[in-house]
Amino acid sequence: HGKTGLEKWRLENPGLKAGAVVAIGGAKGLDRLNILNYLQQEGFEILSPKHPSAFIAKDASIGAGTHILAQAAICSEAKIGNGCIVNTAAVVDHECILEDGVHIAPGARLAGNVTVGTCSLIGIGACVAPKIKIGAYVTVGVGAVVIRDIPDYSVVVGNPARIIKKVEKNNE
């Protein structure tokens, strides 16, 4: 019901404290972040749902509004930004950094020390080698094998992953 529906609901429930979750997947990281920011400004507590079957190392950090789904693994010293999704059976290994709005799709695997830039999408079953830097607003295709750094605004596919197109910056 959008902002109008939310405003109506708030008027009907004055003083009610409420939490919020934003569940928009795919390459919609920026939309997720914008909605999270709006809800936080409106006084909602931003929740970070974590499935009970997920593994999260004690020294990992998870940002506000991030979803950790069933059988996902967040390993030692990983840093997950705000509004991220680590989907079913995805692995984010030691010392990885996911900037805000990143989506790691089901079954994707990030080896240690990988950095993923703002609002990037790592596709289903993709594998990323250790110490790789993936830029902002990148889409890594289904099953891709990333063995080299990927620049911002790229779409990559294949084994090894190769750039098939660049995305316009105004599509953010």
Backbone as a printed PyTorch tensor [residue, N CA C, xyz], in Angstrom:
tensor([[[  0.8020,  -1.2060,   0.0000],
         [  0.0000,   0.0000,   0.0000],
         [  0.8420,   1.2660,   0.0000]],

        [[  2.1540,   1.1140,  -0.0460],
         [  3.0450,   2.2520,  -0.1770],
         [  3.0280,   3.1850,   1.0180]],

        [[  3.5780,   4.3870,   0.7960],
         [  3.6800,   5.3740,   1.8740],
         [  2.3120,   5.8080,   2.3710]],

        [[  1.3420,   5.9330,   1.4660],
         [ -0.0040,   6.3440,   1.8750],
         [ -0.6220,   5.3200,   2.8150]],

        [[ -0.5130,   4.0400,   2.4640],
         [ -1.0410,   2.9840,   3.3220],
         [ -0.3400,   2.9400,   4.6650]],

        [[  0.9630,   3.1590,   4.6670],
         [  1.7170,   3.1750,   5.9190],
         [  1.2650,   4.3360,   6.7970]],

        [[  1.1110,   5.5080,   6.1960],
         [  0.6540,   6.6800,   6.9600],
         [ -0.7290,   6.4280,   7.5580]],

        [[ -1.6210,   5.8300,   6.7860],
         [ -2.9600,   5.5100,   7.2830],
         [ -2.8730,   4.5300,   8.4550]],

        [[ -2.0650,   3.4960,   8.3190],
         [ -1.8980,   2.5070,   9.3790],
         [ -1.3510,   3.1550,  10.6450]],

        [[ -0.3760,   4.0670,  10.4860],
         [  0.2030,   4.7500,  11.6470],
         [ -0.8380,   5.6170,  12.3470]],

        [[ -1.7080,   6.2870,  11.5810],
         [ -2.7690,   7.1070,  12.1780],
         [ -3.7730,   6.2520,  12.9410]],

        [[ -4.0120,   5.0440,  12.4310],
         [ -4.9490,   4.1250,  13.0850],
         [ -4.3460,   3.4500,  14.3130]],

        [[ -3.0280,   3.5240,  14.4710],
         [ -2.3190,   2.8590,  15.5650],
         [ -1.3460,   3.8240,  16.2410]],

        [[ -1.8550,   4.9310,  16.7850],
         [ -0.9450,   5.9230,  17.3630],
         [ -0.1620,   5.3610,  18.5520]],

        [[  1.1150,   5.7200,  18.6120],
         [  1.9520,   5.3120,  19.7300],
         [  2.4520,   3.8800,  19.6770]],

        [[  1.9990,   3.1020,  18.7080],
         [  2.4310,   1.7070,  18.5970],
         [  3.8730,   1.6590,  18.1110]],

        [[  4.7270,   0.9610,  18.8550],
         [  6.1090,   0.7600,  18.4090],
         [  6.1150,  -0.4660,  17.5120]],

        [[  6.7850,  -0.3630,  16.3860],
         [  6.7710,  -1.4650,  15.4290],
         [  8.1520,  -1.6560,  14.8240]],

        [[  8.4320,  -2.9010,  14.4510],
         [  9.6460,  -3.2280,  13.7260],
         [  9.3380,  -3.3980,  12.2520]],

        [[ 10.3720,  -3.3480,  11.4340],
         [ 10.1770,  -3.4480,   9.9950],
         [ 11.2330,  -4.3550,   9.3700]],

        [[ 10.8040,  -5.0890,   8.3530],
         [ 11.6610,  -5.9240,   7.5290],
         [ 11.3400,  -5.5780,   6.0820]],

        [[ 12.3520,  -5.4260,   5.2600],
         [ 12.1390,  -5.1740,   3.8380],
         [ 12.6300,  -6.3870,   3.0770]],

        [[ 11.7150,  -7.0630,   2.3840],
         [ 12.0300,  -8.3230,   1.7020],
         [ 11.8880,  -8.1640,   0.1990]],

        [[ 12.7850,  -7.3940,  -0.3910],
         [ 12.8380,  -7.2110,  -1.8310],
         [ 14.1630,  -7.7990,  -2.2840]],

        [[ 14.1310,  -8.8630,  -3.0720],
         [ 15.3600,  -9.5450,  -3.4550],
         [ 15.8830,  -9.1270,  -4.8070]],

        [[ 16.7120,  -9.9660,  -5.3630],
         [ 17.2880,  -9.7350,  -6.6780],
         [ 18.2130,  -8.5360,  -6.6940]],

        [[ 18.2250,  -7.8570,  -7.8070],
         [ 19.1130,  -6.7050,  -7.9910],
         [ 18.4310,  -5.4170,  -7.5370]],

        [[ 17.6920,  -5.4860,  -6.4670],
         [ 16.9390,  -4.3350,  -5.9600],
         [ 17.5420,  -3.8010,  -4.6630]],

        [[ 18.8550,  -3.9330,  -4.5060],
         [ 19.5100,  -3.5050,  -3.2830],
         [ 19.2870,  -2.0470,  -2.9610]],

        [[ 19.3330,  -1.1800,  -3.9600],
         [ 19.1340,   0.2400,  -3.7030],
         [ 17.7010,   0.5140,  -3.2530]],

        [[ 16.7280,  -0.1660,  -3.8510],
         [ 15.3360,  -0.0360,  -3.4040],
         [ 15.2050,  -0.4700,  -1.9460]],

        [[ 15.8310,  -1.6040,  -1.6010],
         [ 15.8060,  -2.1040,  -0.2310],
         [ 16.3630,  -1.0630,   0.7310]],

        [[ 17.5110,  -0.4850,   0.3760],
         [ 18.1470,   0.5040,   1.2450],
         [ 17.3060,   1.7680,   1.3900]],

        [[ 16.7310,   2.2320,   0.2880],
         [ 15.8980,   3.4380,   0.3600],
         [ 14.6760,   3.2260,   1.2460]],

        [[ 14.0400,   2.0730,   1.1270],
         [ 12.8670,   1.7740,   1.9600],
         [ 13.2770,   1.6270,   3.4210]],

        [[ 14.3940,   0.9500,   3.6720],
         [ 14.8890,   0.8160,   5.0420],
         [ 15.1600,   2.1870,   5.6610]],

        [[ 15.8030,   3.0640,   4.9020],
         [ 16.0870,   4.4110,   5.4130],
         [ 14.8000,   5.1670,   5.7190]],

        [[ 13.8370,   5.0730,   4.8280],
         [ 12.5470,   5.7440,   5.0510],
         [ 11.8830,   5.2170,   6.3190]],

        [[ 11.8290,   3.8910,   6.4700],
         [ 11.1810,   3.3020,   7.6450],
         [ 11.9090,   3.6820,   8.9330]],

        [[ 13.2230,   3.7300,   8.8760],
         [ 13.9870,   4.1290,  10.0650],
         [ 13.6890,   5.5800,  10.4230]],

        [[ 13.6190,   6.4520,   9.4250],
         [ 13.2780,   7.8630,   9.6660],
         [ 11.8830,   8.0060,  10.2530]],

        [[ 11.0040,   7.0600,   9.9150],
         [  9.6350,   7.0810,  10.4300],
         [  9.5300,   6.4660,  11.8260]],

        [[ 10.6610,   6.0410,  12.3850],
         [ 10.6680,   5.5470,  13.7500],
         [ 10.5290,   4.0520,  13.9190]],

        [[ 10.5670,   3.3090,  12.8370],
         [ 10.4900,   1.8550,  12.9390],
         [ 11.8320,   1.2850,  13.3780]],

        [[ 11.7910,   0.2290,  14.1850],
         [ 12.9920,  -0.5240,  14.4860],
         [ 13.2650,  -1.4200,  13.2830]],

        [[ 14.4710,  -1.3420,  12.7500],
         [ 14.8220,  -2.1600,  11.5920],
         [ 15.3230,  -3.5080,  12.0970]],

        [[ 14.6320,  -4.5710,  11.6970],
         [ 14.9310,  -5.9210,  12.1530],
         [ 15.8500,  -6.6370,  11.1700]],

        [[ 16.5840,  -7.6100,  11.6700],
         [ 17.5000,  -8.4150,  10.8540],
         [ 17.1770,  -9.8890,  11.0650]],

        [[ 16.2430, -10.4450,  10.2780],
         [ 15.8490, -11.8440,  10.4930],
         [ 16.9790, -12.8190,  10.1610]],

        [[ 17.1230, -13.8140,  11.0390],
         [ 18.1350, -14.8480,  10.8610],
         [ 17.4640, -16.2030,  11.0600]],

        [[ 17.5280, -17.0650,  10.0550],
         [ 16.9180, -18.3890,  10.1560],
         [ 17.6700, -19.2140,  11.1960]],

        [[ 16.9550, -20.0000,  11.9930],
         [ 17.6380, -20.7770,  13.0420],
         [ 18.6400, -21.8070,  12.5270]],

        [[ 18.5280, -22.2200,  11.2700],
         [ 19.4920, -23.1920,  10.7400],
         [ 20.7400, -22.5280,  10.1500]],

        [[ 20.7630, -21.1960,  10.1160],
         [ 21.9410, -20.4970,   9.5840],
         [ 23.0710, -20.5390,  10.6100]],

        [[ 24.3090, -20.5480,  10.1190],
         [ 25.4790, -20.4460,  10.9840],
         [ 26.0290, -19.0410,  10.8650]],

        [[ 26.1790, -18.3640,  12.0020],
         [ 26.7810, -17.0330,  12.0320],
         [ 27.8820, -17.0530,  13.0860]],

        [[ 29.1310, -16.8660,  12.6540],
         [ 30.2560, -16.8560,  13.5890],
         [ 30.0690, -15.7350,  14.6070]],

        [[ 30.5290, -15.9870,  15.8230],
         [ 30.3690, -15.0090,  16.9010],
         [ 31.0680, -13.6920,  16.6120]],

        [[ 32.1360, -13.7200,  15.8210],
         [ 32.8640, -12.4790,  15.5450],
         [ 32.4910, -11.8580,  14.1880]],

        [[ 31.4310, -12.3510,  13.5770],
         [ 30.9170, -11.7340,  12.3520],
         [ 30.0250, -10.5550,  12.7430]],

        [[ 29.9150,  -9.5620,  11.8750],
         [ 29.0010,  -8.4510,  12.1440],
         [ 27.9530,  -8.3870,  11.0370]],

        [[ 26.7150,  -8.1540,  11.4700],
         [ 25.5690,  -8.1560,  10.5590],
         [ 24.8690,  -6.8040,  10.6770]],

        [[ 24.6900,  -6.1140,   9.5530],
         [ 24.0620,  -4.8020,   9.5550],
         [ 22.5520,  -4.8540,   9.7050]],

        [[ 21.9900,  -3.7090,   9.9930],
         [ 20.5450,  -3.5650,  10.1680],
         [ 19.8010,  -3.9240,   8.8860]],

        [[ 18.7030,  -4.6400,   9.0510],
         [ 17.8530,  -4.9720,   7.9120],
         [ 18.3850,  -6.0620,   7.0150]],

        [[ 19.4260,  -6.7520,   7.4480],
         [ 19.9990,  -7.8440,   6.6570],
         [ 19.2810,  -9.1420,   6.9770]],

        [[ 19.0070,  -9.9420,   5.9500],
         [ 18.3410, -11.2320,   6.0830],
         [ 19.3800, -12.3370,   5.9240]],

        [[ 19.3870, -13.2810,   6.8580],
         [ 20.2350, -14.4700,   6.7490],
         [ 19.2790, -15.6570,   6.6830]],

        [[ 19.2290, -16.3430,   5.5450],
         [ 18.2420, -17.3860,   5.3260],
         [ 18.7550, -18.7730,   5.6950]],

        [[ 17.8950, -19.7720,   5.5160],
         [ 18.1480, -21.1530,   5.9490],
         [ 19.4670, -21.6890,   5.4100]],

        [[ 20.2280, -22.3170,   6.2960],
         [ 21.4690, -23.0130,   5.9870],
         [ 22.5670, -22.1210,   5.4270]],

        [[ 22.4080, -20.8160,   5.5290],
         [ 23.4780, -19.9030,   5.1190],
         [ 24.5960, -19.9640,   6.1500]],

        [[ 25.8070, -19.6420,   5.7230],
         [ 26.9480, -19.6040,   6.6340],
         [ 27.6500, -18.2570,   6.5130]],

        [[ 27.7920, -17.5910,   7.6520],
         [ 28.5400, -16.3360,   7.7410],
         [ 29.7230, -16.6500,   8.6580]],

        [[ 30.9160, -16.6600,   8.1000],
         [ 32.0730, -17.1750,   8.8360],
         [ 32.8510, -16.0790,   9.5520]],

        [[ 33.9220, -16.4730,  10.2080],
         [ 34.6790, -15.6200,  11.1150],
         [ 35.1060, -14.2940,  10.4910]],

        [[ 34.8740, -13.2360,  11.2390],
         [ 35.2620, -11.8750,  10.9050],
         [ 34.6230, -11.3330,   9.6280]],

        [[ 33.5640, -11.9670,   9.1480],
         [ 32.8280, -11.4170,   8.0020],
         [ 32.0980, -10.1620,   8.4600]],

        [[ 31.9850,  -9.1990,   7.5480],
         [ 31.2820,  -7.9520,   7.8330],
         [ 30.1920,  -7.7800,   6.7750]],

        [[ 28.9490,  -7.8550,   7.2200],
         [ 27.8040,  -7.7690,   6.3170],
         [ 27.1370,  -6.4150,   6.5450]],

        [[ 26.9460,  -5.6490,   5.4900],
         [ 26.3770,  -4.3090,   5.6030],
         [ 24.8890,  -4.3090,   5.8810]],

        [[ 24.2980,  -3.1440,   5.7950],
         [ 22.8640,  -2.9550,   5.9940],
         [ 22.0870,  -3.4010,   4.7590]],

        [[ 20.8900,  -3.9430,   4.9970],
         [ 19.9810,  -4.2650,   3.9020],
         [ 20.4740,  -5.3270,   2.9490]],

        [[ 21.3010,  -6.2420,   3.4250],
         [ 21.8070,  -7.3270,   2.5720],
         [ 20.8970,  -8.5490,   2.6780]],

        [[ 21.0670,  -9.4680,   1.7390],
         [ 20.4140, -10.7740,   1.7920],
         [ 21.4960, -11.8210,   1.5690]],

        [[ 21.6180, -12.7450,   2.5220],
         [ 22.4500, -13.9300,   2.3280],
         [ 21.4510, -15.0830,   2.2620]],

        [[ 21.1950, -15.5350,   1.0550],
         [ 20.0790, -16.4250,   0.7800],
         [ 20.3930, -17.8740,   1.1460]],

        [[ 19.4300, -18.7350,   0.9150],
         [ 19.4690, -20.1410,   1.3110],
         [ 20.7590, -20.8270,   0.8760]],

        [[ 21.4510, -21.4370,   1.8490],
         [ 22.6570, -22.2360,   1.6340],
         [ 23.8050, -21.4650,   0.9930]],

        [[ 23.7880, -20.1480,   1.0820],
         [ 24.9100, -19.3480,   0.5910],
         [ 26.0130, -19.3400,   1.6480]],

        [[ 27.2660, -19.1860,   1.1950],
         [ 28.4050, -19.1510,   2.1070],
         [ 29.1660, -17.8480,   1.9120]],

        [[ 29.3730, -17.1540,   3.0300],
         [ 30.2100, -15.9560,   3.0650],
         [ 31.3500, -16.3120,   4.0160]],

        [[ 32.5050, -16.6240,   3.4620],
         [ 33.5940, -17.1660,   4.2710],
         [ 34.3250, -16.0710,   5.0480]],

        [[ 35.3970, -16.4610,   5.7100],
         [ 36.1130, -15.5910,   6.6480],
         [ 36.5590, -14.2780,   6.0210]],

        [[ 36.3990, -13.2210,   6.7930],
         [ 36.8960, -11.8840,   6.4750],
         [ 36.3220, -11.2850,   5.1930]],

        [[ 35.1930, -11.8080,   4.7280],
         [ 34.5220, -11.1910,   3.5850],
         [ 33.8660,  -9.8970,   4.0370]],

        [[ 33.7150,  -8.9780,   3.1070],
         [ 33.0110,  -7.7280,   3.3580],
         [ 31.9220,  -7.5890,   2.3060]],

        [[ 30.6680,  -7.4850,   2.7700],
         [ 29.5470,  -7.1870,   1.8760],
         [ 29.0980,  -5.7760,   2.2150]],

        [[ 29.1970,  -4.8780,   1.2600],
         [ 28.7320,  -3.5200,   1.4910],
         [ 27.2060,  -3.5030,   1.4820]],

        [[ 26.6130,  -2.3690,   1.7830],
         [ 25.1610,  -2.2540,   1.9100],
         [ 24.4360,  -2.6920,   0.6390]],

        [[ 23.2740,  -3.3550,   0.8330],
         [ 22.3820,  -3.6950,  -0.2720],
         [ 22.7890,  -4.8820,  -1.1200]],

        [[ 23.7820,  -5.6500,  -0.7070],
         [ 24.2510,  -6.8090,  -1.4860],
         [ 23.2770,  -7.9730,  -1.3210]],

        [[ 23.1020,  -8.7520,  -2.3950],
         [ 22.3060,  -9.9750,  -2.3490],
         [ 23.1950, -11.1290,  -2.8030]],

        [[ 23.3790, -12.1010,  -1.9060],
         [ 24.0840, -13.3370,  -2.2380],
         [ 22.9880, -14.3880,  -2.4340]],

        [[ 22.8030, -14.8380,  -3.6670],
         [ 21.6950, -15.7260,  -4.0270],
         [ 21.9130, -17.1430,  -3.4780]],

        [[ 20.8610, -17.9790,  -3.5260],
         [ 20.9650, -19.3380,  -2.9910],
         [ 22.1580, -20.1090,  -3.5680]],

        [[ 22.8770, -20.7640,  -2.6520],
         [ 23.9600, -21.6440,  -3.0550],
         [ 25.2210, -20.9640,  -3.5460]],

        [[ 25.2700, -19.6430,  -3.5450],
         [ 26.4970, -18.9590,  -3.9710],
         [ 27.5560, -19.1210,  -2.8910]],

        [[ 28.8180, -19.1270,  -3.3060],
         [ 29.9360, -19.3460,  -2.3840],
         [ 30.9810, -18.2550,  -2.5660]],

        [[ 31.2750, -17.5530,  -1.4790],
         [ 32.3340, -16.5600,  -1.4690],
         [ 33.4600, -17.1090,  -0.6090]],

        [[ 34.6430, -17.2980,  -1.2000],
         [ 35.8000, -17.7520,  -0.4270],
         [ 36.2680, -16.6080,   0.4690]],

        [[ 37.3170, -16.8350,   1.2380],
         [ 37.7770, -15.8440,   2.2040],
         [ 38.2740, -14.5550,   1.5890]],

        [[ 38.1110, -13.4700,   2.3480],
         [ 38.6420, -12.1450,   1.9960],
         [ 38.0650, -11.5670,   0.7070]],

        [[ 36.8440, -11.9170,   0.3590],
         [ 36.1730, -11.3420,  -0.8080],
         [ 35.4650, -10.0640,  -0.3670]],

        [[ 35.5110,  -9.0390,  -1.2100],
         [ 34.7730,  -7.8070,  -0.9730],
         [ 33.7430,  -7.6520,  -2.0890]],

        [[ 32.4910,  -7.3770,  -1.6960],
         [ 31.4130,  -7.1800,  -2.6690],
         [ 30.8560,  -5.7780,  -2.4690]],

        [[ 30.8700,  -4.9840,  -3.5300],
         [ 30.4570,  -3.5840,  -3.4680],
         [ 28.9590,  -3.3870,  -3.3390]],

        [[ 28.5950,  -2.1830,  -3.0100],
         [ 27.2260,  -1.7680,  -2.7630],
         [ 26.2600,  -2.2610,  -3.8390]],

        [[ 25.1510,  -2.8320,  -3.3830],
         [ 24.0110,  -3.2110,  -4.2290],
         [ 24.3530,  -4.1980,  -5.3430]],

        [[ 25.3830,  -5.0030,  -5.1490],
         [ 25.7070,  -6.0350,  -6.1370],
         [ 24.9060,  -7.3010,  -5.8590]],

        [[ 24.7300,  -8.1010,  -6.8940],
         [ 24.0000,  -9.3720,  -6.8260],
         [ 24.9350, -10.4850,  -7.2800]],

        [[ 25.1250, -11.4750,  -6.4160],
         [ 25.9080, -12.6610,  -6.7640],
         [ 24.8980, -13.7680,  -7.0250]],

        [[ 24.8350, -14.2620,  -8.2610],
         [ 23.7780, -15.1690,  -8.7040],
         [ 23.8290, -16.5580,  -8.0930]],

        [[ 22.7470, -17.2810,  -8.2930],
         [ 22.5810, -18.6350,  -7.7600],
         [ 23.7710, -19.5060,  -8.1560]],

        [[ 24.3660, -20.1480,  -7.1500],
         [ 25.4280, -21.1080,  -7.3990],
         [ 26.7470, -20.5320,  -7.8850]],

        [[ 26.8900, -19.2240,  -7.9000],
         [ 28.1540, -18.6210,  -8.3310],
         [ 29.2370, -18.9170,  -7.2920]],

        [[ 30.4810, -18.9630,  -7.7480],
         [ 31.6330, -19.1760,  -6.8660],
         [ 32.6130, -18.0300,  -7.0720]],

        [[ 33.1120, -17.4990,  -5.9490],
         [ 34.0620, -16.3920,  -6.0150],
         [ 35.3360, -16.8250,  -5.2920]],

        [[ 36.4730, -16.7500,  -6.0000],
         [ 37.7680, -17.1560,  -5.4590],
         [ 38.2210, -16.2010,  -4.3520]],

        [[ 39.1790, -16.6320,  -3.5300],
         [ 39.6580, -15.7930,  -2.4250],
         [ 40.2370, -14.4580,  -2.8930]],

        [[ 40.0750, -13.4500,  -2.0500],
         [ 40.6850, -12.1210,  -2.1910],
         [ 40.2060, -11.3440,  -3.4110]],

        [[ 39.0720, -11.7120,  -3.9650],
         [ 38.5160, -11.0130,  -5.1280],
         [ 37.7580,  -9.7760,  -4.6600]],

        [[ 37.8170,  -8.7190,  -5.4670],
         [ 37.0490,  -7.5020,  -5.2060],
         [ 36.0140,  -7.3560,  -6.3240]],

        [[ 34.7500,  -7.3730,  -5.9090],
         [ 33.6410,  -7.1900,  -6.8440],
         [ 33.1050,  -5.7930,  -6.5990]],

        [[ 32.9880,  -5.0120,  -7.6380],
         [ 32.5940,  -3.6140,  -7.5020],
         [ 31.1330,  -3.4210,  -7.1240]],

        [[ 30.7240,  -2.1610,  -7.1330],
         [ 29.3550,  -1.7720,  -6.8210],
         [ 28.4500,  -1.9810,  -8.0320]],

        [[ 27.1850,  -2.3240,  -7.7750],
         [ 26.1670,  -2.4810,  -8.8160],
         [ 26.5800,  -3.5080,  -9.8740]],

        [[ 27.2050,  -4.5790,  -9.4290],
         [ 27.6290,  -5.6720, -10.3040],
         [ 26.5890,  -6.7790, -10.2240]],

        [[ 26.3570,  -7.4490, -11.3410],
         [ 25.5650,  -8.6820, -11.3580],
         [ 26.4730,  -9.8120, -11.8130]],

        [[ 26.6010, -10.8160, -10.9420],
         [ 27.3530, -12.0340, -11.2730],
         [ 26.3040, -13.0800, -11.6310]],

        [[ 26.3790, -13.6150, -12.8350],
         [ 25.3660, -14.5300, -13.3320],
         [ 25.3460, -15.8710, -12.6180]],

        [[ 24.2670, -16.6020, -12.8420],
         [ 24.0530, -17.9250, -12.2680],
         [ 25.2370, -18.8320, -12.6090]],

        [[ 25.8190, -19.4570, -11.5820],
         [ 26.8810, -20.4330, -11.7770],
         [ 28.2140, -19.8750, -12.2380]],

        [[ 28.3650, -18.5660, -12.2760],
         [ 29.6290, -17.9810, -12.7270],
         [ 30.7510, -18.3330, -11.7570]],

        [[ 31.9720, -18.3820, -12.2850],
         [ 33.1550, -18.6370, -11.4740],
         [ 34.0510, -17.4020, -11.5960]],

        [[ 34.1120, -16.6440, -10.5120],
         [ 34.8260, -15.3650, -10.5220],
         [ 36.2420, -15.5840,  -9.9990]],

        [[ 37.2290, -15.3610, -10.8800],
         [ 38.6290, -15.5540, -10.5040],
         [ 39.4490, -14.2730, -10.6620]],

        [[ 38.8060, -13.1940, -11.1070],
         [ 39.4510, -11.8900, -11.2450],
         [ 38.5390, -10.8140, -10.6700]],

        [[ 39.1310,  -9.7060, -10.2480],
         [ 38.3390,  -8.5770,  -9.7600],
         [ 37.3710,  -8.1190, -10.8450]],

        [[ 36.2070,  -7.6220, -10.4060],
         [ 35.1650,  -7.1670, -11.3310],
         [ 34.9070,  -5.6810, -11.0700]],

        [[ 34.9960,  -4.8280, -12.1000],
         [ 34.7720,  -3.3940, -11.8800],
         [ 33.2900,  -3.0620, -11.6650]],

        [[ 33.0480,  -1.8860, -11.0800],
         [ 31.6930,  -1.3900, -10.8510],
         [ 30.8510,  -1.4770, -12.1270]],

        [[ 29.5310,  -1.6340, -11.9420],
         [ 28.5380,  -1.5460, -13.0170],
         [ 28.7410,  -2.5830, -14.1350]],

        [[ 29.2290,  -3.7680, -13.7670],
         [ 29.4670,  -4.8230, -14.7490],
         [ 28.4660,  -5.9510, -14.5740]],

        [[ 28.1900,  -6.6530, -15.6640],
         [ 27.4480,  -7.9100, -15.6390],
         [ 28.4180,  -8.9750, -16.1310]],

        [[ 28.6110, -10.0270, -15.3000],
         [ 29.5570, -11.0770, -15.6610],
         [ 28.8680, -12.4350, -15.6580]],

        [[ 29.3120, -13.3180, -16.5520],
         [ 28.7890, -14.6890, -16.6380],
         [ 29.9350, -15.6240, -17.0030]],

        [[ 29.7110, -16.9220, -16.7900],
         [ 30.5970, -17.9460, -17.3230],
         [ 31.6550, -18.4480, -16.3710]],

        [[ 32.4530, -19.3850, -16.9180],
         [ 33.5540, -20.0080, -16.1940],
         [ 34.7730, -20.0340, -17.1240]],

        [[ 35.7290, -19.1380, -16.8720],
         [ 35.7440, -18.1030, -15.8490],
         [ 34.8110, -16.9500, -16.2190]],

        [[ 34.3720, -16.2230, -15.1940],
         [ 33.4490, -15.1060, -15.4190],
         [ 34.0930, -14.0510, -16.3110]],

        [[ 33.2930, -13.5350, -17.2400],
         [ 33.7490, -12.4660, -18.1310],
         [ 32.6570, -11.4200, -18.2370]],

        [[ 33.0570, -10.1940, -18.4530],
         [ 32.1000,  -9.0880, -18.5690],
         [ 31.3770,  -9.2020, -19.9010]],

        [[ 30.0350,  -9.2030, -19.8270],
         [ 29.2580,  -9.2270, -21.0770],
         [ 28.6080,  -7.8870, -21.3640]],

        [[ 28.4860,  -7.0320, -20.3250],
         [ 27.9940,  -5.6850, -20.5690],
         [ 28.2620,  -4.8200, -19.3560]],

        [[ 28.1800,  -3.5300, -19.5800],
         [ 28.2770,  -2.5430, -18.5160],
         [ 26.8910,  -1.9500, -18.3280]],

        [[ 26.5690,  -1.6400, -17.0810],
         [ 25.2660,  -1.0690, -16.7420],
         [ 25.4360,   0.4360, -16.5870]],

        [[ 24.4740,   1.1860, -17.0930],
         [ 24.5270,   2.6400, -16.9690],
         [ 24.4330,   3.0610, -15.5120]],

        [[ 25.2470,   3.9990, -15.1040],
         [ 25.2430,   4.4680, -13.7170],
         [ 23.9230,   5.0940, -13.3060]],

        [[ 23.1870,   5.6450, -14.2340],
         [ 21.9010,   6.2740, -13.8700],
         [ 20.8140,   5.2590, -13.5820]],

        [[ 21.1170,   3.9440, -13.6910],
         [ 20.1530,   2.9010, -13.3590],
         [ 20.1500,   2.5720, -11.8740]],

        [[ 20.9400,   3.2860, -11.0800],
         [ 20.9930,   3.0350,  -9.6420],
         [ 19.6610,   3.2960,  -9.0590]]])
